[in-house]
Amino acid sequence: MYRPLWIEVNLGNLNKNLRLMKRLLGKSVQVLATVKQNAYGHGLIPVARKLSDSGVDFFGVGSLEEAIFLRKAKIKEPVLILSPLLPLAVKDLLAYRVTPTVVDLSLARELNKEACKNNQILAVHVKVDTGMGRLGVWHRQAEDFICKLKNFKNLSLEGLFTHFPVADTDPKFTRCQITFFNSLLERCRAKGIGFKYIHCANSSALIKYKEAHFNLVRLGLALYGIKPHKKMSQSLYPVLSLKSKVIFLKGIERGRSISYGRTYISKRPTSIVTISCGYADGYPWNLSNKGKVIIKNRFFKIAGRVCMDHLMADIGNNKEIKTGTEVVLIGKSGNLEITPEYLAKLVNTIPYEIVSRLSSNIPRIYKYSKAHRKR
Ligand SMILES: *Cc1c(COP(=O)(O)O)cnc(C)c1O
């Protein structure tokens, strides 16, 4: 590794967050870990392996590609693709034993045809829209849809699920969604249709709505140590750190400008460090003149615009910092910490975006706790 920019992923803390969340669940409730988009930037395979060893029951991914990566890495747990697939993916879906989400009859027909050809019964999950307005059959039409699915002889309706858009902010709307979902479940039950897995809750709903746990929860953000809502009382363990080093340092006089656009002018003689991390690495350009970094147990503000490969910080007259000194961009250092939540707030986005956009080119270094079982 020649360029000093890396991500450290603390898999021990990932496991601790899983334990913390599991404590909120009843005995019969299983956990589906969402590992879409490279496990929210944390690295799909090491994260999935750790979670598999930690007893997660199910994985949720966003694409068949991700599901195949899991299978090739010998992950044995069931894998649900949270998005519907186009017909061209159906053959490999069956070949890799992946569970699809079904939201329309045309996909169901293709799946059934292929399963029939293979002389196989394919487990599918049906997604219902109770207010997310994205994927899924509108709940009022869902009963009819499910009855039609029942006619596909090579499909088994293993799961029924829905998704919450405002579990963190709007209890009235969320409770209403739960009511719609329960009503659908009841109507299905009355027709003799049951599901092995019933799931609604994401991290936020897991914490706030016990009545939304059913028998499976889809857990993402909280696993990665990020609070799904600000007022959450439990504290989570940070999992991801983004680190770099000072690659250049120079003293400047008063009145010099730093970086593109000349948005930062030194007000006094000072020292400026150049750090190897830029917006192409996923560090938001909007953190220009706003973000901060930790060097030698002190915060320093970003000076001027973030560049493609670099960013600068004003370190004043600090004499301890040298070329090669470590810089923490996200994570803890001593008793200081920069969280994804904090950076997200500064640039008016959500912490999901901060971590998931960290370039997959950045090397990930995995830290295992002592008890880690070697595979
Ligand atoms: C990503 C995702 C989740 C997990 O959400 P978190 O807020 O990260 O816990 C749950 N359900 C679906 C459908 C998702 O796409």
The ligand as an SDF file (V2000), in Angstrom:
LIG
                    3D

 15 15  0  0  0  0  0  0  0  0999 V2000
  -31.3460   -1.4240    3.3310 C   0  0  0  0  0  0  0  0  0  0  0  0
  -32.6410   -1.9750    3.7260 C   0  0  0  0  0  0  0  0  0  0  0  0
  -32.9340   -2.2460    5.0650 C   0  0  0  0  0  0  0  0  0  0  0  0
  -32.0160   -1.8940    6.2050 C   0  0  0  0  0  0  0  0  0  0  0  0
  -32.2630   -0.5790    6.6290 O   0  0  0  0  0  0  0  0  0  0  0  0
  -31.4360    0.0860    7.8110 P   0  0  0  0  0  0  0  0  0  0  0  0
  -32.0860    1.3880    8.0020 O   0  0  0  0  0  0  0  0  0  0  0  0
  -30.0370    0.2190    7.3170 O   0  0  0  0  0  0  0  0  0  0  0  0
  -31.5320   -0.8100    8.9890 O   0  0  0  0  0  0  0  0  0  0  0  0
  -34.1430   -2.8510    5.3390 C   0  0  0  0  0  0  0  0  0  0  0  0
  -35.0260   -3.1490    4.3600 N   0  0  0  0  0  0  0  0  0  0  0  0
  -34.7860   -2.8840    3.0620 C   0  0  0  0  0  0  0  0  0  0  0  0
  -35.8110   -3.2340    2.0470 C   0  0  0  0  0  0  0  0  0  0  0  0
  -33.5980   -2.2790    2.7000 C   0  0  0  0  0  0  0  0  0  0  0  0
  -33.3620   -2.0170    1.4180 O   0  0  0  0  0  0  0  0  0  0  0  0
  1  2  1  0
  2  3  1  0
  2 14  2  0
  3  4  1  0
  3 10  2  0
  4  5  1  0
  5  6  1  0
  6  7  2  0
  6  8  1  0
  6  9  1  0
 10 11  1  0
 11 12  2  0
 12 13  1  0
 12 14  1  0
 14 15  1  0
M  END
$$$$
